[in-house]
Amino acid sequence: MDTIQLNIRLNKAHYLRAARRRFWRSLGWIVFVAPLLAIFPFWQATALHRELGERNTGAIALAVGLYVSLALFLAFAIELCARMFAQHAARQGRLALEPQALTFSESGLEAVTAYSAGKIGWGSFRKAVATAWAFQLHFGPRQYVLLPFDQFPSPEIRNRLQQMIKSHLGNRAKFRE
């Protein structure tokens, strides 16, 4: 039976990066859609249509500039909110920053910390995602096991774990090839 053992100690940067990613994935669409809604009244103006029809570069620059400035403002506002959300999540989830001994086997994941121990079978994972810097094994709507790549002892162990996850989760494992 193949087992993989990892000793993971998440630092605040790991936790914040994952929380910010989750926040952006849920609210990032606002950066593109809201400026369209904001310039819609201008778009309805017949004078603007006439100017655009004549290919007036000033009118085109006004429309594009308005869209881009609103999108940049919203991106800044969402990033600011994401950072505040991530900081709050890090303060609330202090136990997530404790050292963890993880053992992956054919039956699933066994996690042991100084405060608790538990097992999660492979069937309990809804999906697995590989980002540019970590694996995320999701077992609930907002619950996942975070495995940063810099916490793996070697790339070979990381590849073995990726193959194990793929073999157990099948098409629920979304990994970049």
C-alpha positions in Angstrom: 0.0 0.0 0.0 1.4 3.4 -1.1 1.4 6.1 1.6 2.7 9.6 1.4 3.5 11.5 4.6 3.8 15.3 4.8 4.5 17.6 7.6 2.8 20.8 6.8 3.1 24.1 8.6 1.2 26.8 6.8 2.3 30.3 7.4 0.2 33.4 7.2 1.2 34.1 3.6 -0.1 30.7 2.5 -3.4 31.2 4.2 -3.8 34.8 3.0 -3.0 33.9 -0.6 -5.6 31.1 -0.6 -8.3 33.4 1.1 -7.6 36.2 -1.4 -7.9 33.7 -4.3 -11.3 32.5 -3.0 -12.5 36.1 -2.6 -11.5 37.1 -6.1 -13.0 34.0 -7.7 -16.3 34.9 -6.1 -16.3 38.7 -6.7 -13.9 39.2 -9.6 -16.7 39.4 -12.2 -17.8 42.7 -10.7 -14.7 44.4 -12.2 -15.9 43.7 -15.7 -19.7 43.9 -15.4 -20.3 46.9 -13.1 -18.5 49.4 -15.4 -20.7 48.3 -18.3 -23.8 48.9 -16.1 -22.4 52.3 -15.1 -21.8 53.5 -18.7 -25.1 52.1 -19.9 -27.0 55.5 -19.5 -24.3 57.2 -21.5 -24.5 54.6 -24.1 -28.2 55.3 -24.5 -27.6 59.0 -25.3 -28.3 59.7 -29.0 -25.6 62.4 -29.0 -23.0 59.7 -28.1 -24.3 57.4 -30.8 -24.0 60.2 -33.4 -20.4 61.0 -32.2 -19.5 57.3 -32.3 -21.1 56.9 -35.7 -18.8 59.7 -37.0 -15.9 57.8 -35.5 -15.1 60.8 -33.3 -12.0 59.7 -31.4 -12.9 61.9 -28.4 -16.2 60.1 -27.9 -14.5 56.7 -28.2 -11.8 57.8 -25.8 -14.5 59.0 -23.3 -16.4 55.7 -23.4 -13.2 53.6 -23.1 -11.7 55.9 -20.5 -14.9 55.8 -18.4 -15.0 52.0 -18.6 -11.3 51.5 -17.8 -11.3 54.0 -14.9 -14.3 52.4 -13.3 -12.8 48.9 -13.8 -9.5 50.0 -12.2 -11.3 51.6 -9.3 -13.4 48.5 -8.7 -10.3 46.2 -9.0 -8.6 48.4 -6.4 -11.7 48.3 -4.1 -12.1 44.5 -4.4 -8.4 43.9 -3.8 -8.6 46.1 -0.7 -11.7 44.1 0.5 -10.0 40.8 -0.3 -7.0 41.8 1.8 -9.2 42.8 4.7 -11.2 39.6 4.3 -8.0 37.5 4.2 -6.6 39.1 7.3 -9.9 38.5 9.2 -9.9 34.9 8.0 -6.3 34.4 9.2 -7.2 35.8 12.6 -10.3 33.5 12.9 -8.5 30.4 11.6 -5.5 30.3 13.9 -5.7 26.5 14.1 -5.1 26.3 10.4 -1.6 27.7 11.0 -0.7 24.9 13.4 1.7 22.1 12.3 -0.1 19.2 10.7 1.1 15.6 10.0 -0.7 14.4 6.9 -0.7 10.8 5.7 -2.3 10.0 2.3 -3.1 6.4 1.7 -5.5 4.3 -0.4 -8.2 5.0 2.1 -7.9 8.8 2.1 -6.2 11.4 4.3 -5.3 11.2 7.9 -4.5 14.5 9.6 -3.0 14.8 13.1 -2.3 18.1 14.9 -1.5 18.9 18.5 -5.3 19.6 19.1 -7.0 17.0 16.9 -6.8 14.0 14.6 -9.2 12.9 11.9 -9.6 10.9 8.7 -11.2 11.9 5.4 -12.0 9.2 2.9 -11.3 9.9 -0.8 -15.1 9.8 -1.5 -15.6 12.9 0.8 -13.5 15.2 -1.4 -15.7 17.1 -3.9 -12.8 18.2 -6.0 -9.1 18.8 -6.1 -7.5 21.9 -7.7 -3.9 22.7 -8.5 -3.1 26.4 -8.5 0.3 27.7 -9.5 1.5 27.3 -5.9 -0.6 24.7 -4.1 -3.0 21.8 -4.1 -6.5 22.4 -2.7 -8.5 19.4 -1.7 -12.1 20.6 -1.3 -14.5 18.6 1.0 -17.1 21.3 1.6 -18.4 24.5 0.2 -15.7 26.6 1.9 -13.6 23.8 3.3 -10.4 22.5 1.9 -7.1 21.1 2.7 -4.3 23.5 1.5 -1.1 21.9 0.5 1.5 24.5 -0.6 4.1 23.1 -3.0 6.9 24.7 -0.9 6.0 22.4 1.9 6.7 19.2 -0.1 10.1 17.6 0.6 10.7 17.0 -3.1 9.0 17.4 -6.5 8.9 13.6 -6.7 6.7 13.4 -3.6 4.5 16.2 -5.1 4.1 14.2 -8.4 3.3 11.0 -6.5 0.6 12.8 -4.5 -0.8 14.3 -7.7 -1.1 10.9 -9.3 -2.7 9.4 -6.1 -5.3 12.3 -6.1 -6.0 11.8 -9.8 -6.4 8.0 -9.4 -9.0 8.5 -6.6 -10.9 11.6 -7.7 -10.8 11.0 -11.5 -12.4 13.9 -13.3 -13.0 15.8 -10.1 -9.2 16.5 -10.0 -8.4 19.7 -12.0 -4.7 19.8 -12.6 -2.6 21.7 -15.1 -0.6 19.4 -17.4 
